[in-house]
């Protein structure tokens, strides 16, 4: 296995990519909804499009994880806890598919899926709040969001979504300012209060590295002078697919290769190989699974489906 030290520390640092993901969602989702004149009647269509975009790749990735698990158990032997029965696997598959495993205190089939559950809760929360409190009442909207965010230290232990809500608010505050600055001369005050609330809650919870990643991401969003290279934009296309497959595929490469790797150099090579294999697999997964889901979510008849359902 990968030895403790610089390599394993770098891998642990990679977990904070979740903070980047949440800040970006916190900006992009409200920006999209406000730009499209979101209201309560549009909430079903918004949620439908989001789920159609996310759900097929998520479900297929879970099938992949289950298949790889059973293949590994067949090759290297069963885990110490024993091979789960098909009824247990089926039950876990169902609870995962409806994002209930966390609420039921069950392990996720794909260990990264908890972040997707938090993301779906954010879609529903932001869609409801932005529909119930229109943007022509910016101070009211800001006060409500600040009060809910301030509850994170108290209720965050009971809800992963509330625990991570301050991270979303870093991005949300930027979208709020962009959509209110031309109409409300005091919008910067509300924006500042949103930022300060998110900052204070994050510091109270001693999430120092999360704060660093969130702040850098927010700066990248608001800075017009930052230009990202083309390869990074291309990587963004497969980011969701890579997110879904990097543990079951890349993690499998590391686990199997770790049986023979003996030195730090070999571990570096192993991690590089795992990254390459994960990216190549993600490209294929993106082309075969994610792209069709994207097309389906943009299907013009989606509106008709929502209207008639």
N, C-alpha and C positions, 0 to 999 in steps of 0.2 A: 504494500500500500504506500501511498504518498507520505513521505516523512513529515513530521512536524518541522516548522521553520518557515523560510521565505515562501516556498511554494504553497504550503497549506494556508499560510497567512494571506497570500494573494487570492486563493480560492475563497476564503471566508470574506474577504473584501468584496469579491464579486457578487455576494448576496445583496449588496446595497444597490445593485442594479434595479431592484424592486422600487427603491426610492425615486430613481429617475423615471421609471415607468409610471408611478403614481403621480408625480408632479406633471408629467406630460399629459396624462389623462385629465388631471385636474384643470389643466388649461384648455385642452382641445375639446373636451365634451361640452363644457359651458359655452365656449366660443362658438361651437357648431350650433348648439340649441338656440342661443340668443340671435345668431345670424339668420336663422330660419324662422324666427318669430314663434318660438315654442310656446305651446299652451297645453292645457290638460287633455284636450282632444287628440293631440299629437303623441301623447305618451305611449299608447299601445303600439303605434307604428314605429316609434323610436326604439322601444324595447325589442320588438320583433326583428327589426333590422340588425340590431346589435347581437342578438342571440343567434340569428341565422349566420351572421359573420363569424361568431366565435364557436358555436356549439359543434358543428360537424368535425372540424379539426380536433377539438378537445376530446370528443367521444372516440374518434379513430385513434388518437394518441393513447388513450386509455386501453384500447384493444391491443395496441402495439406493446404497451407496458406489460399487460397480462401475458401475451404470447412470449415476450422475451423472458419474463420471470419463469414461466414453465419450462422454456427451453434451457435456461440456466440450471434449474433444479434437476433437469434430466441429465445434463452433461456433468455438472460438478457435485450433484447431490442435493438433497432437500435442506432447507434452513433448520436451525436448531429448534424453532417453534413448530416445525412440521409444515407440510404442504397444505394450504387451505382447501377446503372442500369447494365444489362448484357452487353450492348454495351460498357460501360465504363470499365467494368471488362475485357472484351475480348480485347479491345484496349490496356489496361495496360499489359495484358498477352503477347500480341504480341511484344510490345515495350520492355518488360523485356526480352523476349526470344532472342531478337537480341541485347541486351545490349544498348538500345537506350534511356531508361527512363531518365538517367542522362543528356544526351545531350538535351533532350526535356523538361528538368526541370519538369519531372513528378515523383511522389513518387514511389519508388520501392514496389512491392507487398511484398517481403521479405526484410526487412530493411537492411539486411547485404549484399544484392546483389551488392551494389555499389563496394565493394571490389573485387568481382568476375569480374565485368566489367573492373576494373583497371588491374586485373591479365591477362585477355585476351588481353588487349592492350599491356601489357608487353610482352606477347608471340609474338605478331606480331612485335613489335618494336625490340626486341632482335633478332628474326629470320631474320628480314630484315638487321639490322645493321651488324650482324655477318656474313651474306652472302655477303654483299656488301663490307665489309672491312675485308679481311681475316686476320687470326691471325699471318701470317708471316710478317705483318706490325704492330707490337704491339704498337709502339709509335703513329702511325697514328690513330689506333683504340682508344687508351687511350685519345688522344687529342680530338677526335670527341666526345667521351662519356663525357669527362670533360666539353666541351663547352655546350653540350645539358643539362647536369645536372646543370650547372651554370645558365641556363635560368629559372630554377624552380621558384625562387622568383619573377621573372617578369611575367611569363606566367602561373604560378601555379594556379592563381585565375580563369583562364579560362579552366584549364584541371586538373582533379583530378589525372590523370596519371603523369603529369609533377610535380604536387605537391608532390607526393610520390616517384618519381624516385630516389631521393637521398637515400631513405631507401633501394631500390633494389640494389643500387650501393655498399652499404656496403658488400653485399654478392657477387656481381659481381666482385668486386676488388679481393676477395679471389680466385675465380675461374680463373680470369685473371692471377694472380701470379702463381698459380699451373700449368697453361698450358704454361707459357712463361719463367719461371725461368731457365729451363734447356737449352733454346735456346738463351736467351737474358740476358747478364750480368747486364744490366741496368733496367731490368724489375721491380725491387723493387722500383725504382724511379717513374715509371709510376703508380705502385700500390699505393705508398704513396700519389701521387697526386690525385688519384681517391678517396682514403680515406679522404684526407684533403678537397677535394671539397664537398663530401657528408657531412662531419662534419660541414664545414663552412655554407653551405646552410641550414642545419638543425638548426644550432644556430641562423642564421639570422632570420629564421621564428619562433624562440622562442619555438621550439618543444623539450623541455628539457627531458620530460619523454620518448618521442619517441626515442631520442638519446640514452638514457640509455638502453632501451630494444633492440635497434639495436646493440649497442656495445656489450652487454652481449651475444646476439645471435651470433654475429661474432666471439667472443672469443670461444664460444662453438664449432663452426665449425672448427676453426684452432687448437684447443687444442686436441692432440691425447690422452692425459691422462684422459680426461673426459669420464666416462662410465655411460650410462644411464640405469636405472633399466628396467627390462623386462616389467613391467606394463606400463611404459611410452611409450615404443616402440609399445605395443599393442594398446595404446590409439591413437598412430599415424595412425594406420590402419583405425580408424573410424573418424579421425579428420575432414575430408571433410563432412561426413554425420552429425556429431555433429554441425559443422559450419552452415549447412543448416537448421537444425531443432531446435536448442537451443532457438531461439526467438519464433517461432510459438508454440512450445510445452512447453518449460520451461517458457517462458514469459506468456503463458496462465495459467500455474499453479500458478505463482506469482500473476497475475491479479485477478484470481478468489479467491485464498486463501487470498489475501490482503483485501478482503471484510470482513473477519472475524478476521484476525490477529490484535491484539491490543497492543502487547508489542514487544520489541526488541528481546526477546527470541523466541517468536512465529515467528518473521520475519526471524531469523536465521534458525529455523526449516523449514520454508517455502522455503527458498533458497536452503537448503540441499535437500528437497524433489524435488524441481524443477530440481536440478542438476541430481539426481538419475533418475528421469523420463526421462530427456533429453538423458542421456547416454544409458538407456535401449532402448529408441525409436531409437536412432542413431545406435545401434547395429543391430536392426531389419532392419532399412533402409539400412544400409551398406550391409547386407547379401542379401536382396531382390532386391535392386536397384543399389547400387554402384558396387558391385562385377561383375554383368553381364556387366556393362558399361566398367569396367576395362578389362574384357576378350575381349569385342568387340574392344577396342582400340588396343589390342595386336594381333588381328586377322591377320593371315599371308596374307589374301587376301586384306588387306587394301592397300598394295602397288599396287596390281593389279587394285583396284578400282581407285586409284589416277592416275595411268598410263592411264587408258582407259577413265577417265572422262574429 
